Amino acid sequence: MTDPKPGPPVQRRKVFYLPGYDPFPPRRYRELYRREGAAQAEISGYVLDLQGMPGGPGWTVRYLENDQEVETSVTVLVWSDLVQASMRGGVLASYLALLHTVWIYLSSGAFLRLARLRKGPVIAALYPIVALLAQLALAVGVGVGVASLIGGGFGFGLGVLTALGLLQLACRVDRWLYAHYLMRDYAYSAAEGGAYPAALAEKLTQFADTIVEAVTEGADEVLLVGHSSGAYLAVSVLAEVQRRGTRAAGVPIALLTLGQVVPMVSALPKADQLRADLAEMGAQSEIFWLDVTAPGDGCAFALCDPVAVSGVAGDDQRAPVIISARFTETLAPETWARLRWRFFRLHFQYLCAFDRPGDYDYFRITAGPLTLRQRFGTRASSPSVLRRNVAPRP
């Protein structure tokens, strides 16, 4: 672990967590933080005391280690209402989303460009397509079989009902398959060719307002954490904060992106706002930006520079610092053996306890006595970072 830059220890921090495409309420993340934080504290030898935040989507954390005490408030930036609205419509909506999303990625050439980067997230993107088409083929095959066996108009009607019933059943058990969920996820990001839908753009403005207000209230650090698709949303939020000019407040602002899928959106033809925000955040140095992924996470674009691969890296690029969480080293062999094929669970490992934490400890970062810049400001990016440009041509 590199020595942190000197500076006063953090005594009071404000953390904002921006989840990915997730219909669940903030309490899911509170309980995850409570459970995994307790496990990490026991492994690493510090104390975490978590309390709910009355009337708000978050919680407070008291961190204690070697007579250092830190008070942190964690607030979830909620856009689950938009996710829930986008997931309505049942089976038919999922198949219409499939057709529309495949058309956008193929007709724009984005899919072929993305295939030049990490194969894991490309395979993950293909999974819901293959799974939904397999479910459709199975349902139709069984329906045809029923119709042929019974015959006549009654048999035809029963075959249709059987096929529809099987498709509905597959949708009901999607909590284990994730096919419909992932399809809606990709469809939401691609619906307007990479441009932010109006309702989401309004949310991002509100999130920027919230962070600016937190900066003016004063703290030793204001940290925004974006996970999965929440990572690229967090980039746009802090780009807006940067444009408003918060440096006068003198409060350190930092960005931590985890398991990012930035290229899935920035490679689309109408993602102009995201690419502009990436360019701005990549060129500035006022907001310290750390990007953490892991090759073991098949759902993320591991060790891909989100600025460079989006085609907006200039000669003056300063951010982000890009490191790996190194799952195969920081998880015990038995833990890795248990999780390595649970791809969705691994995508959330960044928010969980590690058996052998190195310099990446989510709970020390979000609740401990060092700012993100103090902890990682002298750290160089991994030498295996990919910077291949997959952005659409102008």
Disulfide bonds with the S-S distance in Angstrom:
none
